[in-house]
Amino acid sequence: MHRIIYVSQAVRGMSSKELAVIVEKAQKSNAAADVTGMLVGHMGWFLQVIEGPAEALAALFHRISSDPRHGNIRVLVSEAAPARAFPEWRMAFTEPHVLPKPVQKHVFALQNLIPINSPDRGSETAVRQVVRDFLAAFERLEKTA
């Protein structure tokens, strides 16, 4: 079992329909490759945790890195993992209600991540800390704006 946590920035805005197509395609291919994780999207930035067999993650991350819709990709963590922090695929967005209904069942509101003990942050302390740091960066940006 391996885990990669990275951040990236969308190079352009995406409609909810575009995002839904990407999500549905990713869910199918990730399930086939035994990949789970979490994706948080906010203000054009993404934090993603992907977990699964090392070979599957290497192939997936290569595709992500080559995707022209991503920019400023930075790997925060790449390590062997004793267990999955996210046994099921999860997504968090600021406004999940704008996504098509079939996608909404896998999406929760970004506000669900705010409580320190939120189970949506994952089951491992180190992963929970990375999610917290990602959210805190936006809080700092809002205070300086």
C-alpha positions as a LaTeX table, in Angstrom:
\begin{tabular}{lrrr}
\hline
Residue & $x$ (\AA) & $y$ (\AA) & $z$ (\AA) \\
\hline
Met1 & 0.00 & 0.00 & 0.00 \\
His2 & 1.33 & 3.42 & $-0.98$ \\
Arg3 & 0.08 & 6.99 & $-0.51$ \\
Ile4 & 0.71 & 10.19 & $-2.46$ \\
Ile5 & $-0.56$ & 13.56 & $-1.28$ \\
Tyr6 & $-0.16$ & 16.49 & $-3.62$ \\
Val7 & $-1.52$ & 19.95 & $-4.34$ \\
Ser8 & $-2.17$ & 21.43 & $-7.74$ \\
Gln9 & $-3.81$ & 24.43 & $-9.30$ \\
Ala10 & $-6.35$ & 24.43 & $-12.10$ \\
Val11 & $-4.95$ & 26.32 & $-15.09$ \\
Arg12 & $-8.44$ & 27.50 & $-16.01$ \\
Gly13 & $-11.91$ & 27.51 & $-14.50$ \\
Met14 & $-14.10$ & 24.45 & $-15.01$ \\
Ser15 & $-17.85$ & 24.22 & $-15.18$ \\
Ser16 & $-19.67$ & 21.86 & $-12.84$ \\
Lys17 & $-20.51$ & 19.72 & $-15.89$ \\
Glu18 & $-16.81$ & 19.43 & $-16.85$ \\
Leu19 & $-15.90$ & 18.60 & $-13.28$ \\
Ala20 & $-18.62$ & 15.94 & $-13.10$ \\
Val21 & $-17.32$ & 14.23 & $-16.25$ \\
Ile22 & $-13.79$ & 14.17 & $-14.81$ \\
Val23 & $-15.04$ & 12.84 & $-11.47$ \\
Glu24 & $-17.13$ & 10.06 & $-13.01$ \\
Lys25 & $-14.28$ & 8.93 & $-15.28$ \\
Ala26 & $-11.77$ & 9.03 & $-12.40$ \\
Gln27 & $-14.04$ & 7.06 & $-10.09$ \\
Lys28 & $-14.35$ & 4.24 & $-12.60$ \\
Ser29 & $-10.65$ & 4.03 & $-13.43$ \\
Asn30 & $-9.61$ & 4.40 & $-9.78$ \\
Ala31 & $-11.96$ & 1.61 & $-8.69$ \\
Ala32 & $-10.55$ & $-0.66$ & $-11.41$ \\
Ala33 & $-6.99$ & 0.08 & $-10.19$ \\
Asp34 & $-7.87$ & $-0.34$ & $-6.47$ \\
Val35 & $-7.14$ & 3.35 & $-5.82$ \\
Thr36 & $-9.00$ & 5.31 & $-3.16$ \\
Gly37 & $-8.44$ & 8.69 & $-1.57$ \\
Met38 & $-9.83$ & 12.15 & $-1.19$ \\
Leu39 & $-9.94$ & 15.26 & $-3.35$ \\
Val40 & $-10.49$ & 18.73 & $-1.90$ \\
Gly41 & $-11.13$ & 21.59 & $-4.29$ \\
His42 & $-11.25$ & 25.24 & $-3.26$ \\
Met43 & $-10.56$ & 28.53 & $-5.07$ \\
Gly44 & $-8.95$ & 26.79 & $-8.04$ \\
Trp45 & $-6.60$ & 24.74 & $-5.86$ \\
Phe46 & $-6.76$ & 21.02 & $-5.21$ \\
Leu47 & $-5.40$ & 18.78 & $-2.49$ \\
Gln48 & $-5.53$ & 15.13 & $-3.36$ \\
Val49 & $-4.71$ & 12.02 & $-1.36$ \\
Ile50 & $-4.42$ & 8.87 & $-3.45$ \\
Glu51 & $-3.86$ & 5.43 & $-1.93$ \\
Gly52 & $-3.38$ & 2.00 & $-3.42$ \\
Pro53 & $-0.80$ & $-0.28$ & $-4.99$ \\
Ala54 & 2.46 & 1.58 & $-5.69$ \\
Glu55 & 2.42 & 0.68 & $-9.42$ \\
Ala56 & $-1.15$ & 1.93 & $-9.83$ \\
Leu57 & $-0.32$ & 5.20 & $-8.07$ \\
Ala58 & 2.79 & 5.73 & $-10.18$ \\
Ala59 & 0.74 & 5.34 & $-13.37$ \\
Leu60 & $-2.06$ & 7.55 & $-12.04$ \\
Phe61 & 0.28 & 10.29 & $-10.87$ \\
His62 & 2.05 & 10.24 & $-14.25$ \\
Arg63 & $-1.33$ & 10.85 & $-15.94$ \\
Ile64 & $-2.17$ & 13.62 & $-13.47$ \\
Ser65 & 1.24 & 15.27 & $-13.95$ \\
Ser66 & 0.80 & 15.15 & $-17.73$ \\
Asp67 & $-2.74$ & 16.57 & $-17.65$ \\
Pro68 & $-2.67$ & 20.11 & $-19.09$ \\
Arg69 & $-5.53$ & 21.15 & $-16.76$ \\
His70 & $-3.12$ & 20.95 & $-13.78$ \\
Gly71 & $-0.40$ & 23.42 & $-12.92$ \\
Asn72 & 1.84 & 24.08 & $-9.93$ \\
Ile73 & 1.81 & 20.40 & $-8.93$ \\
Arg74 & 3.72 & 19.79 & $-5.71$ \\
Val75 & 4.04 & 16.41 & $-4.01$ \\
Leu76 & 3.71 & 16.80 & $-0.24$ \\
Val77 & 3.92 & 13.12 & 0.72 \\
Ser78 & 4.87 & 9.96 & $-1.15$ \\
Glu79 & 5.30 & 7.00 & 1.16 \\
Ala80 & 4.38 & 3.46 & 2.03 \\
Ala81 & 1.18 & 3.43 & 4.07 \\
Pro82 & 0.27 & 0.85 & 6.70 \\
Ala83 & $-3.43$ & 1.19 & 5.85 \\
Arg84 & $-5.79$ & 3.38 & 3.87 \\
Ala85 & $-6.80$ & 6.66 & 5.47 \\
Phe86 & $-9.70$ & 6.74 & 2.97 \\
Pro87 & $-11.06$ & 3.26 & 2.27 \\
Glu88 & $-13.75$ & 4.82 & 0.06 \\
Trp89 & $-13.31$ & 7.61 & $-2.46$ \\
Arg90 & $-14.29$ & 11.04 & $-1.05$ \\
Met91 & $-14.45$ & 14.55 & $-2.45$ \\
Ala92 & $-14.96$ & 17.95 & $-0.82$ \\
Phe93 & $-15.98$ & 21.10 & $-2.63$ \\
Thr94 & $-17.16$ & 24.50 & $-1.54$ \\
Glu95 & $-20.51$ & 24.11 & $-3.28$ \\
Pro96 & $-21.27$ & 20.42 & $-3.91$ \\
His97 & $-24.91$ & 21.19 & $-4.70$ \\
Val98 & $-23.87$ & 22.69 & $-8.07$ \\
Leu99 & $-22.60$ & 19.30 & $-9.24$ \\
Pro100 & $-24.91$ & 16.86 & $-11.07$ \\
Lys101 & $-26.91$ & 14.55 & $-8.78$ \\
Pro102 & $-25.05$ & 11.30 & $-9.66$ \\
Val103 & $-21.74$ & 12.85 & $-8.57$ \\
Gln104 & $-23.13$ & 14.43 & $-5.38$ \\
Lys105 & $-23.33$ & 11.09 & $-3.55$ \\
His106 & $-19.51$ & 11.03 & $-3.41$ \\
Val107 & $-19.10$ & 14.70 & $-2.54$ \\
Phe108 & $-19.39$ & 16.52 & 0.76 \\
Ala109 & $-19.23$ & 20.21 & 1.59 \\
Leu110 & $-15.83$ & 21.69 & 2.32 \\
Gln111 & $-17.23$ & 22.97 & 5.61 \\
Asn112 & $-17.39$ & 19.34 & 6.82 \\
Leu113 & $-13.58$ & 19.37 & 7.01 \\
Ile114 & $-13.40$ & 22.31 & 9.39 \\
Pro115 & $-14.01$ & 20.49 & 12.70 \\
Ile116 & $-10.68$ & 19.12 & 13.95 \\
Asn117 & $-12.26$ & 15.72 & 14.68 \\
Ser118 & $-14.09$ & 15.44 & 11.35 \\
Pro119 & $-13.98$ & 11.83 & 10.10 \\
Asp120 & $-13.86$ & 13.27 & 6.57 \\
Arg121 & $-10.21$ & 14.26 & 7.19 \\
Gly122 & $-9.16$ & 10.61 & 7.12 \\
Ser123 & $-8.21$ & 8.03 & 9.71 \\
Glu124 & $-4.48$ & 8.74 & 10.03 \\
Thr125 & $-3.03$ & 11.60 & 12.07 \\
Ala126 & $-0.41$ & 12.61 & 9.48 \\
Val127 & $-3.01$ & 12.78 & 6.70 \\
Arg128 & $-5.38$ & 14.76 & 8.92 \\
Gln129 & $-2.56$ & 17.26 & 9.54 \\
Val130 & $-1.93$ & 17.79 & 5.81 \\
Val131 & $-5.66$ & 18.43 & 5.27 \\
Arg132 & $-5.63$ & 20.90 & 8.18 \\
Asp133 & $-2.61$ & 22.74 & 6.78 \\
Phe134 & $-4.26$ & 22.99 & 3.34 \\
Leu135 & $-7.39$ & 24.52 & 4.86 \\
Ala136 & $-5.36$ & 26.85 & 7.08 \\
Ala137 & $-3.59$ & 28.26 & 4.01 \\
Phe138 & $-6.93$ & 29.54 & 2.71 \\
Glu139 & $-7.78$ & 31.04 & 6.08 \\
Arg140 & $-4.48$ & 32.95 & 6.01 \\
Leu141 & $-5.16$ & 34.13 & 2.43 \\
Glu142 & $-8.62$ & 35.40 & 3.38 \\
Lys143 & $-7.19$ & 37.36 & 6.32 \\
Thr144 & $-4.64$ & 39.11 & 4.09 \\
Ala145 & $-7.10$ & 39.87 & 1.28 \\
\hline
\end{tabular}
